[in-house]
Amino acid sequence: MSGNEQLKLAVRLHLIGEARVADDFHVVDAFLQSDDCMNLIRVFDDKLRKQLASFRHSRPAAAPTVRPMTLDELSPGIAPKPPATAAATAAAAPTATVAPSTTTAPPQPAMAAAPAPASPATATATATAPVPAPALPPAAMAATSASAASANVDSPSPATTSTTTSAAMTANTPAQPPAPSPAATPAAVPVDVSAPAATPAATAAPAPAPVQAAPAQALPPPAAEPPALTFRLRNARAGEAYAHSLEVLPAGAPPIRYTRITVPTTLDLHADLASGAISGTPALPGDYDIELAYRLDGPPGGAERRASVKLLVNADPRSMWQNLPSKRDDVYWKPDEDSGFIDAGALKLVAASKRGRSHAHVGSFRDDDFSLAHLPQSGWHVAVVADGAGSAKFSRRGAQLICAEALQHLQRTLDGAEGQAIDQAAQAYGALLAQAPDDATKELARQTLHGKLFVTVGHAAYYAVKAIVREVAAQGDPQTSYKDYSSTALIAACKRYPFGTLHVAYWVGDGAVGVYSKRDGVTLLGEVDSGEYSGQTRFLDPGEVSQEALLRRTRFALTDTDSALVLMSDGVSDPKFETDARLARAAVWDELWQELEQTGALAADAAAPQQQLLDWLDFWSAGNHDDRTIAIIH
């Protein structure tokens, strides 16, 4: 029987339960054959299947198996009752015969008999109780016996005298009300005298009732075994605080609760069972195994499981660097670090220079150098920073010569007539700025001042080149050349006037020279000489001290009194600014200045600012381990 036919049967059984007169049965059967009913059945069947699929997917994976419903539970009103024996049926039947009524009863609907269970071989006949039916009107009751013989009933075997039938619709079958129930019949139920009499076998001792096997109870399937879980921890670094939780894999794994986390005692870490967090400061690098025990969270939890997770503790990179001393017996040996401080009253000068880790690791020399000076006679303050080329074997000496010779030249000129000429040009330029002159007049005053600065600060670079040339000649070694002394040069000076502070610098190579003000930001006194490849730059050589080059590279700025002149080698500028573009950003300079203030080196009452600045130069920056030098006039 198809699914739709089964649904029609269920609908009929449901609807005839409310029928009371014969016409109700006709209406029900006619409705079941209509297109409206078939459409409803199709829609209902489609929705049933969709709801079943949705229910199947929404059930929890470990839901208990539902016991299949029995026939009695599905259709308690029509389930077959235990079969009655033929003898019992004969005893209950009346002996009187009733003449057939002349009244014609409505034809009964065709009923398809439910298949009878197989009987034992010794049973000759079995009978089942008829299906209870609704009461009929008196006229229909009187005609029951007359129509019983013509009812369309399928019997399982000729020996069966009474068969339970279940309603089944067939096309174009007239409807007929069922036989009245005993409770609704005032007299004995009429018996069709034309029906065949029971055979002797049917009236013999009652046959044993067929045994119907109970429906097998489906055993719930075993609970699905949760997937194997693995754990992962982020790497740690020796000497640094560590706090990370165990990561459970795969993603979407069921929740768990830890019952034990065993951390090696040498690891100096502790574990939190509630969160699975591992925290502390590991002291020693290495690979460590952490043992775990856990249960699946929630009932029933299951047995305790065990696992292991590896924690890799990397060595602190700073602890891996060696600090080997440089060779003191070298002809150009100098201290591996240096610092200086000058308190000039209105302004203070502080500088520090430290050998880079890459140099200390192999015991090589500090190639950077610096010099500071306050000239009380003229009121000028001088700072020079040089960074010897790492590829030049005597670059440390070249940087040293640049700082020493540039300082001597500036002391001679700024305290002499050249210094007085600069004062006159600076005062004229400052007065014009206060009057807001036209551009031509302003430019003329600027060029005049620039020319005076060019022959002092610019010429300091020229005299530094001459000093290196003399040093090469003094070597007397034809294998030694000027390039062996290659170095950058940052030569700067500043002086305060009533109308502002004048800053001037000559800049060749990398590093930086800038005038910084918290209010006005930064003014760079030159440009970075970057090469075609990373790490390339220009150095101070005879080609960079021609008149044209000196004029181009000598720059000045007139600012307010609340400003500072800062010079730094690329060992500081590279990690702090990273790119040439960031070197011109005031926000980055603000961060640098705040960092310098936190060291205490810039405090007015600092006891040893040069040492604090030297300690600051030891900051950690991955990949930046060159010599570091910085000089500040503030």
CORKA-V329203 format. One record per backbone hydrogen bond with DSSP energy under -1.0 kcal/mol. CO is the residue of the C=O (numbers start at 1). NH is the residue of the N-H. Records with the same first field share a line. If there is no record, write none. Layout:
CO=NH ; NH
This chain:
2=6
3=7
4=8
5=9
6=10
7=11
8=12
9=13
10=14
11=15
12=16
15=18
21=24
22=26
23=27
24=28
25=29
26=30
27=31
28=32
29=33
31=34
34=38
35=39
36=40
37=41
38=42
39=43
40=44
41=45
42=46
43=47
44=48
45=49
46=50
47=51
48=52
49=53
50=54
51=55
52=56
53=57
54=58
55=59
60=63
70=74
71=75
75=78 ; 79
84=127
85=89
86=90
87=91
88=92
89=93
112=166
120=123
127=84
137=141
138=142
139=143
141=144
143=147
144=148
148=151
151=153
152=111
157=160
162=128
170=173
176=109
181=184
182=185
192=195
199=203
230=249
232=247
236=314
237=240
242=280
244=278
247=232
249=230
250=253
255=297
257=295
260=293
262=291
264=267
265=268
270=279
272=276
276=246
277=272
278=244
279=270
280=242
282=239
286=313
288=311
290=309
291=262
292=307
293=259 ; 260
294=305
295=257
301=296
305=294
307=292
309=290
311=288
312=236
313=286
314=238
316=319
327=330
330=333
336=355
338=353
340=351
342=349
344=346
347=344
348=634
349=342
350=632
351=340
352=630
353=338
354=628
356=360
357=361
359=364
360=324
367=388
369=386
371=384
373=382
375=379
380=375
381=494
382=373
383=492
384=371
385=490
386=369
387=488
389=392
392=395
394=398
395=399
396=400
397=401
398=402
399=403
400=404
401=405
402=406
403=407
404=408
405=409
406=410
407=411
408=412
409=413
410=414
411=415
413=416 ; 419
416=420
417=421
418=422
419=423
420=424
421=425
422=426
423=427
424=428
425=429
426=430
427=431
428=432
429=433
430=434
431=435
432=437
438=442
439=443
440=444
441=445
442=446
443=447
444=448
445=449
446=450
447=451
448=452
449=453
450=454
451=455
453=456 ; 457 ; 458
454=459
456=460
458=462
459=463
460=464
461=465
462=466
463=467
464=468
465=469
466=470
467=471
468=472
469=473
470=474
471=475
477=480
481=484
482=485
483=486
484=394
486=389
487=540
489=508
490=385
491=506
492=383
493=504
494=381
495=502
497=500
500=497
501=559
502=495
503=557
504=493
505=555
506=491
508=489
509=529
512=568
513=525
514=566
515=523
516=564
517=521
521=517
523=515
528=530
533=536
536=531
541=544
542=545
546=550
547=551
548=552
549=553
550=554
555=505
557=503
559=501
561=563
564=516
565=633
566=514
567=631
568=512
569=572 ; 573
570=574
572=576
573=577
574=578
577=579
581=584
582=585
585=589
586=590
587=591
588=592
589=593
590=594
591=595
592=596
593=597
594=598
597=600
600=603
603=606
608=612
609=613
610=614
611=615
612=616
613=617
615=618
616=619
621=624
625=358
628=354
629=569
630=352
631=567
632=350
633=565
